[in-house]
Amino acid sequence: MKKMYLCTQMATLHIFNPEHDIALAANLANFTAPRAGRQLRHDLGFLPALWAKPDDYVLVDDVERAACSFRNVKESCWPGLCEPHWTDCRHLQGCRVERIEPWGWDAALVHQLRHWGVEGHLLPSGTYVDMIRRLSHRRTAMHLLASLQGDRRVGEAAECFTMDEVAACQNRWHDIVLKAPWSSSGRGVRFVSEPSDSVSKWITGVIGAQGSVMAEPRYENVYDLGMEFEATGDGRISYCGLSLFDTSKGAYTGNILTNENKKKELIKRYISEDLLSKIKEDICHTLDVEEYVGPLGVDMMIVHKDGLYLLHPCVEINLRRTMGHVALSLPAPTDGESRAMRILYDGNNYQFNICKL
């Protein structure tokens, strides 16, 4: 096992902080993640080792557990994968790194790293973190969705500031999806067919806490997919690859592992490759993430409407690394069989598994 607490070379420090979306919603420096978020970070903290360079460092809660989990992945699907160095919060001050690459930047993580002794020049400014939070508002996805409309596409969204505006959306669309402007997968989302006291109370709470609530028509979802990108900070966005994934009650459960061409073949049962290519190019040229540098993802879905399969090109935007990026960091199977990357919870711990479909 490769283990080093005192970092002597200039390198990148990687951090898996999956509570990022909830931290953005809270917008607090002194933020304590819910138990599930802390558990996920503890159990899967090794994940950045899948894309880290050999001289990089991965911050984890438990070095022994992280190294063991990494070794299991290496043995199961990636024998040539090089192990990075591991560190924990007690030894961060001894690390000499050029930059830090977390799952996503938020005020809570910056405060946490500063508390652990990380030097200020390695941390983003408050202005930069505020920009990420502002762009992570679902309003950004609403504007991109409107710009991506066209033939064989579907999708609408509205930002509501009052109960009357929510009621107007329900009168127009009937079955609707309500979303908190900042929320994580499976949280902060309500499917509403008719008004109720509990829904009204939830809407009032969200508007009071976050200023508005997002409303969308509810569609018959057939297939979840996404496109993963990388932003350079100078206005350019480059395409990384397709992500085909599964969800359960809105929460992520896994990704299909195969090459890009086979992913396109799976999607072509519903929509054309030309449409996928057009959406990819439009996102690269239309989405404005200002000075943001790093990975980002655009979640989409294929829906069945009026006897047709249509593409909803922007369900949400994640201005952070995504599980789709994790899947793309893994090698495509060489035996011709597609596999699945699964995140499973056994009641006590989260497990990362690679299995045959």
N, C-alpha and C positions, 0 to 999 in steps of 0.2 A: 504494500500500500504506500502510495506517495503522500506524504504528510509533511507540511512545513508551516510553522507558525510565524517565524520571523522572515519577512519577505526582503530579499536583498537586491532583486533586479527590478528595473522599471517595467511595469506591466499594467494590465487592466484588472480592476476588481469587479467581479460580477455578483449581483445580488438578485435572488428570487424573492420578491415581495408581492405575493398575489393579493394581498389586502389593499393594493393600490387604489382600485376603483372606489372602495368604501372610504378610504382615506381622503380621496378627492371630494366625496360628498360631505364628509365631516369638516374638511378644511381647517383642521386643528393641528398645531405643532405637537401638543401633548395628546396624542390619539392612541387609544388602545383598541386594537382590532378585535372583532368577535372571536370566540373560541375556534370556530371553524377555520377562519383565516389564519390564526396562529398555528393551528394544527397542520394546515396545508403547507405553510412556510417551513415548519419544522420537518415534516415528512419528505417533502420534495425539494428541499433547498439545494440539492445536488444538481438540479436540471441544467443550470448554466454551464456545467462541465461538458455538456453535449456540443456546445459551440465555442467554448473558451479555447484559447491557444494553450499549448503546453506550459508556457511560462506565466500564464495568468493565474489569478486567485479567485476562489469562490468562497463567499462568506456564507457560513451555515451555522445552525444552532448546535449541531452535534457532528463533529468531524468523523467519528468512527462510523456512525450510521450513514452519513453522506458517502463516504468512501465505499462502504459495503453496497449501497444502492447503485452507485456508479459502476462498480465491478459486475453486478448482476446484469445491467444493461449491456455492458461491453461484451460479456460472455454470450448473451442471448442473440445479439444482432450486429455487433460492431467490434470485432476482435482487434482491429487496427487503431481503435480510438485511444488517443493519448490522454493520460490523467493529468489534470492541472494540480495546482497547489490548493490546499484547503486552509481556511482560517476561521476564527470565530471572533466575536465582539471583544473578547478580552485581549486579543493580540493585534487589533487593527492598528494601533499606534506604531507598531514595529513594521508595518507594511509600507514599502516604497512603490507607489503606483503612479502612472501617468494620468489615468482617468478612471472613472467609475461608471459602470453600465448596469443600472438596475432594471428590473422588469418594467418599472415606470417611476418617474420622479413625482414626488408630492411633498408637501410641507412636513408631514410627519416623518418621512424617511430622512429628509435633510436634517431635521432636529435630532433624530436618533443617531445619525452618523456623527454629527457635531458633538453630541454627548459622549460618544465613544472615542473621541479624540481625533477624528479625521480632519485634516487641514482644510481651512476654508477655501483655498484656491481650487480644490478638487470638487467643490460643491457648486451647484447652480445657484444663480441669484434668485432672490425673491420674485423679481420681475419675470424671470424665465419660468419659474414654477407656476406663477399666476397665469402666464400665457397658456401653459399646458392645461391647467384647470379650465380656463375659459374656452379653449378649443375642444375640450372633452365634453362640454355641454352638448346634449342631444340636439340643440339648435344647429350645430355644425352639420350633423348628419341630415337634418331636415333640409338645409339649403343645398347640400350636395345632391340629395335625392331629387329635388326639383330640377336640377341642372342635367340629370342623367336620364330624364324621361324621353320616350320615343317608342318606336314600333317594337312590339313584343315585350314591353316593359310595363311595370305597374308600381304603384306606391304613392302615398300621400301622407302628410303629417302636418299637425298644427300645434303651435304653442299656445296654451290656454293659461290665462292669468286670473280667471274667475270661474265660479261654478256655472254661471250662465254660458260661458264659452265652451265649457265641457259639455253641457247639455245640448248646445247647438251642434257640436260634433256628433253626439249620439243620435240626434234627430236626423242628421245627414247620412251617417254610416251604419247606424243601428248597433251591430256588434263592433265594439271598439277595443283597442289596447291602450291602456294608460301607462305612462312610464315617468318615473322621477327623472329630472334632467341629468342628475349624476347618480348612477346606480350600477351595481355589478350584475353579472349574468344570473338570472333566476331571482334576483332581488329587485325591489322597487318597481315591479311590473304587475299590473292588474288587468285581467280580461273581463270586460263588462258587457253584459247583454241587456241589463236594465238597471235603473237607479236603485240604490239601497242606502240605508243609513250608514252601514259599515264602509261602503265605498265613498260616500260623501265625506265621512270623517277622515278617511285616508287621503282624499284629494285635498281637503282643507289643511291637513298636516303637511303634505308635500309642498303646497303653495306657500304656506307659512314659513317653512324651513328653507326652500330653494327658490322661491319667487314665482314658479310656474309649474305646470305639468304638461307633458307632451301627450297628444292624442293621435291615434292612427286607426284606420279601418283594420279589422281583423281578417286575415286571409287564410285560405286552406293551404297550409305549408306542406310541400311535397319533399323538398330536399334542402338541406342547409349547406351553404358553401361560403367561402370568403376568398378575398385576394389579399396577399401580404405584400407589403412595400417597405422601402427604406427611404427616409428623408435625409437630405444632406445639409439642410439649414440655409441654403441659398435659393430656395424655391423649387429645387428639383426633387422629384420623387421617382424612384426606380422600382420596377416590379420584381418581386422575389419568387412568386409562385402561387398556385391555387391551393386552397385548403378545403377539403371535404370532411365535414365533421358531424358528430351526433350530439344531440342534446336530450335532456330529460327534465321536463317541467321548467324549461328555459335555461337550465344549467348545463355546462359543457360536460360531456362524458368521454369523448374520444375522437380521433382522426384516422382517416384512411391513409396508409402508407403505400404509395406506389409512385411511378414516375408521372411527369406532367402530361404526357400524351395519353396515358391510360385514364388519368383524371378527366381529361377532355372527352374521352370516349364515353365515360360514365355520364357526363353532363349532356352530351349530344343526343341522348335519348329524349331530352326535354327541350333544349334550346340549342341554337346553332353556335358553332365555334366562332363564326364571324361576329355574333353578338357579344360573346365573351371578350373577344379581342377589342371590339369597339368600346366596351365599358372600361376595359383596362386602360386604353389610351386616353379616354375621357377623364378618368380619375387622375392619371398622371399629369394631365394638362390643366385640370379644373380645380382640384382640391388644393386649397391654400392653407398650409400649416405654418406659415410665417417662418420664424427662426428655429422651429423645432428640428432637432437632429436625433435620428434614431429610427427604430422599427415602428411600424403602424399597420393596422389591419382594417379592412372594410368587410363587415359581415353582410351576406346577401341571403336570399332564399328563392327557390323556384316554387311558384304557387300555381294552383289550379283554379281558373276563373273563367266562367262562361264557356266551358268546354275546351279551353286552351291552357297550355303551359306558358307561363310568363315569368320573367325575371324581375324580382324586386332587387334593384342594384345597390341599395344602401339601407340596411336595417339598423346598423350602428357603426360608428367609427371608434376604434380603440387606438389612442395615441400612446402606445406602449408596445412591448413585445406581446405576442399572443401564443396560444397553444398551436396555432397554425405555423408560426415561425419555428416552434420546437419540432413539429413534425417535419418541416422542411430541412431541419438540421440533421435529421436521421437519414442514413443511406436508404435509397429505394431497394426493395428486395431484388436479388439477382436471379432468383429461381423462377421468375415469371408469376409468382403468386402474390397477390396483394395481402397486406397485413393491416392490423389495426393497432394504434397507440391508444391505450385506455388509461384513464384516471379512475380508480375504483376506491370506494370507501367500505371497509369491512366492519364498521361499527366502532373501531378503535383507531385505525390508522388509514391514511391514504396510500395507495399503492400505484406505482407506475409500471404498466405491463405492455409488452409487445406480443401480439398473438395473431394466429392465422384467422382469416375471415371464414 
